[in-house]
Amino acid sequence: MIRNGIPWKEVKKDLLKDPETASAYAELDEEFAFIASMIRARREKGISQEDLALRVGTSQGNISRLESGKHNPSLRFLRRVASALDQELKVSFQARNSGRRQEKTVRAGKPGGRGTSGA
Protein backbone atom coordinates (compact mmCIF):
# COMPACT_ATOMS: atom_id res chain seq x y z
CA MET A 1 0.00 0.00 0.00
CA ILE A 2 1.26 3.45 -0.88
CA ARG A 3 0.07 6.50 1.02
CA ASN A 4 0.90 9.95 -0.37
CA GLY A 5 3.56 8.39 -2.58
CA ILE A 6 5.37 6.64 0.30
CA PRO A 7 5.32 2.81 0.34
CA TRP A 8 3.74 1.30 3.48
CA LYS A 9 6.94 -0.60 4.34
CA GLU A 10 8.82 2.70 4.63
CA VAL A 11 6.05 4.32 6.70
CA LYS A 12 5.97 1.29 9.00
CA LYS A 13 9.77 1.28 9.38
CA ASP A 14 9.69 4.96 10.29
CA LEU A 15 6.84 4.50 12.80
CA LEU A 16 8.59 1.57 14.49
CA LYS A 17 11.60 3.74 15.28
CA ASP A 18 9.55 5.11 18.17
CA PRO A 19 10.05 2.70 21.13
CA GLU A 20 6.49 3.13 22.41
CA THR A 21 4.99 2.39 18.98
CA ALA A 22 7.35 -0.56 18.48
CA SER A 23 6.36 -2.00 21.86
CA ALA A 24 2.63 -1.66 21.15
CA TYR A 25 3.11 -3.25 17.73
CA ALA A 26 5.04 -6.18 19.22
CA GLU A 27 2.31 -6.79 21.81
CA LEU A 28 -0.23 -7.18 19.01
CA ASP A 29 1.94 -9.58 17.01
CA GLU A 30 0.78 -12.62 18.99
CA GLU A 31 -2.87 -11.59 18.64
CA PHE A 32 -2.51 -11.24 14.87
CA ALA A 33 -0.84 -14.66 14.65
CA PHE A 34 -3.67 -16.22 16.68
CA ILE A 35 -6.33 -14.68 14.43
CA ALA A 36 -4.45 -15.74 11.29
CA SER A 37 -4.24 -19.34 12.53
CA MET A 38 -7.98 -19.38 13.24
CA ILE A 39 -8.82 -18.04 9.77
CA ARG A 40 -6.39 -20.52 8.20
CA ALA A 41 -8.06 -23.43 10.04
CA ARG A 42 -11.50 -22.29 8.87
CA ARG A 43 -10.36 -21.93 5.25
CA GLU A 44 -8.58 -25.30 5.31
CA LYS A 45 -11.88 -26.85 6.36
CA GLY A 46 -13.50 -25.07 3.42
CA ILE A 47 -16.18 -23.44 5.54
CA SER A 48 -17.50 -19.90 5.47
CA GLN A 49 -17.92 -17.58 8.42
CA GLU A 50 -21.64 -18.30 8.25
CA ASP A 51 -21.06 -22.07 8.38
CA LEU A 52 -18.71 -21.65 11.33
CA ALA A 53 -21.25 -19.46 13.10
CA LEU A 54 -23.90 -22.18 12.71
CA ARG A 55 -21.52 -24.79 14.15
CA VAL A 56 -20.60 -22.52 17.07
CA GLY A 57 -24.16 -21.35 17.74
CA THR A 58 -23.55 -17.66 17.10
CA SER A 59 -24.02 -15.13 14.32
CA GLN A 60 -21.82 -14.61 11.26
CA GLY A 61 -21.27 -11.05 12.52
CA ASN A 62 -19.69 -12.39 15.72
CA ILE A 63 -17.32 -14.58 13.71
CA SER A 64 -16.45 -11.61 11.50
CA ARG A 65 -15.69 -9.41 14.54
CA LEU A 66 -13.59 -12.21 16.05
CA GLU A 67 -11.57 -12.63 12.85
CA SER A 68 -11.08 -8.87 12.48
CA GLY A 69 -9.79 -8.50 16.05
CA LYS A 70 -12.73 -6.24 16.98
CA HIS A 71 -14.12 -8.71 19.51
CA ASN A 72 -12.63 -9.73 22.82
CA PRO A 73 -14.03 -13.26 23.19
CA SER A 74 -14.35 -15.33 26.32
CA LEU A 75 -12.32 -18.49 26.73
CA ARG A 76 -15.59 -20.42 26.58
CA PHE A 77 -16.42 -18.92 23.17
CA LEU A 78 -12.93 -19.70 21.86
CA ARG A 79 -13.35 -23.31 23.03
CA ARG A 80 -16.55 -23.55 20.99
CA VAL A 81 -14.83 -22.11 17.92
CA ALA A 82 -11.88 -24.50 18.32
CA SER A 83 -14.22 -27.46 18.70
CA ALA A 84 -16.21 -26.43 15.59
CA LEU A 85 -12.92 -26.28 13.65
CA ASP A 86 -11.74 -29.62 15.10
CA GLN A 87 -8.77 -27.81 16.65
CA GLU A 88 -7.12 -27.81 20.04
CA LEU A 89 -7.08 -24.49 21.89
CA LYS A 90 -3.91 -23.81 23.86
CA VAL A 91 -3.59 -21.03 26.40
CA SER A 92 -0.29 -20.40 28.12
CA PHE A 93 1.44 -18.14 30.60
CA GLN A 94 5.13 -17.55 30.24
CA ALA A 95 7.31 -15.85 32.80
CA ARG A 96 8.82 -12.62 31.53
CA ASN A 97 12.58 -12.62 31.03
CA SER A 98 12.68 -16.37 31.39
CA GLY A 99 13.10 -19.27 29.03
CA ARG A 100 10.83 -21.39 31.21
CA ARG A 101 7.34 -21.75 29.83
CA GLN A 102 4.30 -22.96 31.69
CA GLU A 103 1.66 -24.06 29.24
CA LYS A 104 -1.84 -25.19 29.91
CA THR A 105 -3.79 -26.99 27.25
CA VAL A 106 -7.49 -26.32 27.25
CA ARG A 107 -9.34 -29.05 25.43
CA ALA A 108 -12.01 -27.66 23.16
CA GLY A 109 -15.55 -28.68 24.00
CA LYS A 110 -14.76 -30.07 27.46
CA PRO A 111 -15.36 -27.25 29.94
CA GLY A 112 -14.67 -28.27 33.49
CA GLY A 113 -12.87 -31.40 32.32
CA ARG A 114 -9.32 -32.47 33.00
CA GLY A 115 -6.84 -29.71 32.25
CA THR A 116 -9.26 -26.88 32.97
CA SER A 117 -10.01 -24.95 36.09
CA GLY A 118 -13.00 -23.16 37.48
CA ALA A 119 -11.07 -19.86 37.74
MOPE-V303239 format. One record per residue. N is the residue number from 0. RES is the residue in one letter. SS is DSSP state (hx for helix, st for strand, lp for the rest). NEAR is the number of other C-alpha atoms within 8 Angstrom. Layout:
N,RES,SS,NEAR  N,RES,SS,NEAR
This chain:
0,M,lp,4  1,I,st,7  2,R,st,7  3,N,lp,4  4,G,lp,5  5,I,st,8  6,P,st,9  7,W,hx,9  8,K,hx,6  9,E,hx,8  10,V,hx,9  11,K,hx,8  12,K,hx,8  13,D,hx,8  14,L,hx,9  15,L,lp,10  16,K,lp,8  17,D,lp,8  18,P,hx,7  19,E,hx,6  20,T,hx,10  21,A,hx,11  22,S,hx,8  23,A,hx,8  24,Y,hx,9  25,A,hx,8  26,E,hx,8  27,L,hx,8  28,D,hx,8  29,E,hx,8  30,E,hx,8  31,F,hx,9  32,A,hx,8  33,F,hx,8  34,I,hx,12  35,A,hx,9  36,S,hx,8  37,M,hx,9  38,I,hx,9  39,R,hx,8  40,A,hx,10  41,R,hx,13  42,R,hx,9  43,E,hx,7  44,K,lp,7  45,G,lp,6  46,I,lp,10  47,S,lp,8  48,Q,hx,10  49,E,hx,10  50,D,hx,8  51,L,hx,15  52,A,hx,13  53,L,hx,10  54,R,hx,8  55,V,hx,9  56,G,lp,6  57,T,lp,9  58,S,lp,9  59,Q,hx,11  60,G,hx,6  61,N,hx,10  62,I,hx,13  63,S,hx,9  64,R,hx,10  65,L,hx,12  66,E,hx,11  67,S,hx,8  68,G,lp,9  69,K,lp,7  70,H,lp,8  71,N,lp,6  72,P,lp,7  73,S,lp,6  74,L,hx,6  75,R,hx,7  76,F,hx,8  77,L,hx,10  78,R,hx,13  79,R,hx,11  80,V,hx,10  81,A,hx,13  82,S,hx,11  83,A,hx,10  84,L,lp,10  85,D,lp,6  86,Q,lp,9  87,E,lp,10  88,L,st,11  89,K,st,9  90,V,st,8  91,S,st,9  92,F,st,8  93,Q,st,9  94,A,lp,9  95,R,lp,4  96,N,lp,4  97,S,lp,7  98,G,lp,5  99,R,lp,6  100,R,st,9  101,Q,st,8  102,E,st,9  103,K,st,9  104,T,st,11  105,V,st,11  106,R,lp,12  107,A,lp,12  108,G,lp,8  109,K,lp,6  110,P,lp,8  111,G,lp,7  112,G,lp,7  113,R,lp,4  114,G,lp,8  115,T,lp,10  116,S,lp,6  117,G,lp,4  118,A,lp,2
